[in-house]
Amino acid sequence: MSTVVLPGSFDPFTLGHLDLTRRAAALGHHVIIAVSHNPSKQGTLDLETRKAAITRTLEERDLSQSVEVRTLPRGLLVDFCRELGASAVVRGLRSQLDLAYEEPMARMNHHLAEVDTLFLLTDATLSHISSSLVREVHALGGDVSDMLPAPSMDALRTASAVS
């Protein structure tokens, strides 16, 4: 079983993220979800809340044996992959725009450390979902409960009630 890393801010962890996780694990990989802080994004959920929601989701979906959740330390993703013995990074592609964004990073990761990137096409029924849009729709009073696992929805509601 090879180890792969699924990096992201996961603010919040969506059904699209869950689908990628499930599919990577079904391919026989040990998946490490690497939760990061992205300073260029306006966050809603703190790092520990995101990790807890993801962990609860994995437990509820019986994925906790093949998937673990870790914090992505500052620094290069490839250094984290090397430290864990991960052979690849997993990224989801919703559209050609995602590929245009992800391709240079994938090439750089391979150049720096021979870490490959496995691209999985997003399930067509989930391709409209992004954490950024979910946060925006939720902030404007829209219902996003059909785009999130229950623990992520609970975390988002709690964060909204506090702010």
N, C-alpha and C positions, 0 to 999 in steps of 0.2 A: 504494500500500500504506500503510495507516494503522498507526501505532504504538499498541499497547496495553500496559498494565502489569498483570502478575499478581503482586500483592504477597502476602507471607506469611512466616511464620517457617520453614516447611518443615523442621521438626525431628522426623522426617525427611521428605524428599520422597517422597510415596507414589505408587502407581499412579493414584490419583484426581487428584493434581496433574498427573501426566504426561498423563492423558486430557484435562484442561482445556487444558493447553499445546498438545497436538496439535490439538485441535479449534479453538482460537483461531487457530492458525497456518493450519489448513485453510480458515478463513474469509477468508484473504488478509491477515491481520494480521502485522506484525512484532511479536513478543511479547518484552517485557522482563520476565524473572522478577526481581522485586525482593525479595531476601532480607533480612529484617529481624531485629533483636533485639527480642524482646518481653519487657520486664522483668516483666510479670505472669505469665509462664509459666516453669515450672521446665524449663530446657533440658537436653538430653543432648549434642547435637553443637554444637561451636563454629561460628561463622559461616563461617570459611574451609573447614571440613570439609563443611558443607552445600553451599556454593557449588561445591566440587570434585566432590562426588557428583552434583549436578544437571548440571554441565557434562559429566561423563563419560556420564551417562544420555542427554543430548541428542546427543552424538557417536555413541553406540551406536545410537540410534534415528533417525539421519540428520535431526535437527532443528536442528543447530547453524547452518545458513544462515539460518533464519527466526526463531530464538530466541536471545537472549543472556541472560546472568546478570549481575546487578549487585547491589551492596549498596544497600539503601534507607537513605539518610542520616536522621539524626534530623530531625524537623520534619514538616511537613505532606506527605502523599502527593500532594496536588494541586500543590504546589510542585515536587516531583520530576517529576510528569507534564508540567507546563509547561516545565521545563528540557529535557526530552527531546522535546518536541513531541508527546506522547502525547494522543490524543483521548479515550481511555477506559481504565477499569479493568475487568479481568475478574475475576469472582468466581463460584465454584461454589456451587450450592445443593443440599444433600442432603435438606433437609426444610423444612417451614414455619418451624421454629425458626430455621434459617439465614436465611431471608428476613426474619423479624422482627428479627434482629440486624443484618443487612446494610442493610436499607432506610434507616434514619436516616442511616447513614454515606454511602450513595449520594446521598441528597438533600442532605446537607451539602456533599459534594464538588461537586455541580452548582451549589449556591448560591455557594460560594466561588470557583469557577474554571470553571464550565460544563464540567466533566469528567464525562462520562457513565459509567455503570456497565453493563457487559454481563453479565447473569446467564446462566449456562449450567447447566442441570439436570445433576446428576451422573448418570453411567451407573448404572442401577439395580443392576448387579452390583458396583459400587464404593461405593455410598452408605453402607455401614456402616463405611467406613475413615476414620479421622481420625488425625492424627499423635499426638495425646494418647493415644488408645486403643492405637495401635501401640506406643508407648513403654511403656505400662503392661503390656500383654500380654507384651512382650519382657522387661521387668524381672522378671516373675513366671515366666519360663521358657517361655512359649508360643512357638510357631512363627509368625512373621509374614512369612516369606519370600515368601508368595504375595500380599502386600499392598504390596511394595516393589520398585522396580527394583534390580537387583543392586548397583550402586554404593552405594545407600542402605543396603542390607542389610549390605554390607561395612563401611561406616562405623559402623553401629550395633553390629556385632559387635566392631569394634576399640575403640570407646568403652566397651563393656561389659567387655572384657578388661582395660582400663586401670584402671577404677574398682573 
